[in-house]
Amino acid sequence: MSTHSTLRVGILVFDGVEELDAVGPWEVLASWARDSPLHPDVLTFSADGGGVRCAKGLSIVPDTSAADVGPLTVLVHPGGRGTRSLVVHEAHLAWVRAMRARTPLMTSVCTGALVYAAAGLLAGRPATTHHSQLDALVTADPSVLVDAEARFVDDGDVITSAGVCAGIDMALHLVARLESADAARRVARDIEHAGTSRH
Amino acid sequence: MSTHSTLRVGILVFDGVEELDAVGPWEVLASWARDSPLHPDVLTFSADGGGVRCAKGLSIVPDTSAADVGPLTVLVHPGGRGTRSLVVHEAHLAWVRAMRARTPLMTSVCTGALVYAAAGLLAGRPATTHHSQLDALVTADPSVLVDAEARFVDDGDVITSAGVCAGIDMALHLVARLESADAARRVARDIEHAGTSRH
């Protein structure tokens, strides 16, 4: 890309990423980007830019690679069974720490939070993850203040969300934070998010 | 594939398919398939088996082609801006009619209903679509009994759902119909569908 928006959201995909963890936020954020006066760029990327096979078997080809994705305003790190290897993958954890140093807002969906915890990003912070992995989050970092109730936890420069569908809620919250509550309501209505009126 | 399950769900993808229209039901149905004693097969397919570029720009590579997908118990026809050409694509409409003749349960998400209407599947039947396309549904077939309120309309051998996120609700209903309400609740809880308890 020759030009970059000043508002850039990157969604990481990897082998074993849970399909809806990535595509739910993508749908929300790409719907927002289409109509927003802020002209955000929303991109998918994998470590090497190659296609990935998701947790349930869907194949996705991302826009670009980690090396070429450029500076991001927001990183979205989904979860899925692929995180089981990422939490012990030193190069990936080092990359997450490097992203933390240069990315204003780090967000996760589902077990993406376990990767953030393993990388040390959640030390002493409130956070959440998939309901079946709350204990694993404490094990990964006992200083995490686990929120077992929230759909997502906004701790300023880190937002973690609960499992799978909760990533859609978190992404709508991102639209509200990055633009406005009105913009988030427009997107929610457009994608017929549960609870929105059809009229 | 050398063997087929007796319960087979095929999710059609095409250029311009709305991402979440396809991936929401996929997430639900593939999560169900993983644990169900009925061992359903859940597959994605495109007309020619090649990759597709979705409405918001995501690239998906499906499992197979329409020619090779084999007999289905359920077809899921998503919507998206790609349906604007499908509703006037005679070969596609003929394929939809042929699928209708041999597929026990035809389902649609969002503007997939406009394709079904154009193919004549919804004549005299209750149906719904994306809230912005309810008038278009009547235009496509004035005999359709449009339901402007429902998240999805189950008319026995045809189920149509409202926009985008409503496809997730419809897919959970499918799990309840094809297996049991308990199975649908398990999937809803596993993917943290809104309204499910985290405990």
Boltz contact constraints between the chains, C-beta under 6 A:
constraints:
  - contact:
      token1: [A, 19]
      token2: [B, 23]
      max_distance: 6.0
  - contact:
      token1: [A, 19]
      token2: [B, 27]
      max_distance: 6.0
  - contact:
      token1: [A, 20]
      token2: [B, 27]
      max_distance: 6.0
  - contact:
      token1: [A, 23]
      token2: [B, 19]
      max_distance: 6.0
  - contact:
      token1: [A, 23]
      token2: [B, 23]
      max_distance: 6.0
  - contact:
      token1: [A, 27]
      token2: [B, 19]
      max_distance: 6.0
  - contact:
      token1: [A, 27]
      token2: [B, 20]
      max_distance: 6.0
  - contact:
      token1: [A, 30]
      token2: [B, 56]
      max_distance: 6.0
  - contact:
      token1: [A, 56]
      token2: [B, 30]
      max_distance: 6.0
  - contact:
      token1: [A, 59]
      token2: [B, 61]
      max_distance: 6.0
  - contact:
      token1: [A, 60]
      token2: [B, 60]
      max_distance: 6.0
  - contact:
      token1: [A, 61]
      token2: [B, 59]
      max_distance: 6.0
  - contact:
      token1: [A, 131]
      token2: [B, 198]
      max_distance: 6.0
  - contact:
      token1: [A, 162]
      token2: [B, 192]
      max_distance: 6.0
  - contact:
      token1: [A, 163]
      token2: [B, 192]
      max_distance: 6.0
  - contact:
      token1: [A, 164]
      token2: [B, 191]
      max_distance: 6.0
  - contact:
      token1: [A, 164]
      token2: [B, 192]
      max_distance: 6.0
  - contact:
      token1: [A, 165]
      token2: [B, 191]
      max_distance: 6.0
  - contact:
      token1: [A, 165]
      token2: [B, 192]
      max_distance: 6.0
  - contact:
      token1: [A, 165]
      token2: [B, 193]
      max_distance: 6.0
  - contact:
      token1: [A, 166]
      token2: [B, 192]
      max_distance: 6.0
  - contact:
      token1: [A, 191]
      token2: [B, 164]
      max_distance: 6.0
  - contact:
      token1: [A, 191]
      token2: [B, 165]
      max_distance: 6.0
  - contact:
      token1: [A, 192]
      token2: [B, 162]
      max_distance: 6.0
  - contact:
      token1: [A, 192]
      token2: [B, 163]
      max_distance: 6.0
  - contact:
      token1: [A, 192]
      token2: [B, 164]
      max_distance: 6.0
  - contact:
      token1: [A, 192]
      token2: [B, 165]
      max_distance: 6.0
  - contact:
      token1: [A, 192]
      token2: [B, 166]
      max_distance: 6.0
  - contact:
      token1: [A, 193]
      token2: [B, 165]
      max_distance: 6.0
  - contact:
      token1: [A, 194]
      token2: [B, 194]
      max_distance: 6.0
  - contact:
      token1: [A, 198]
      token2: [B, 131]
      max_distance: 6.0
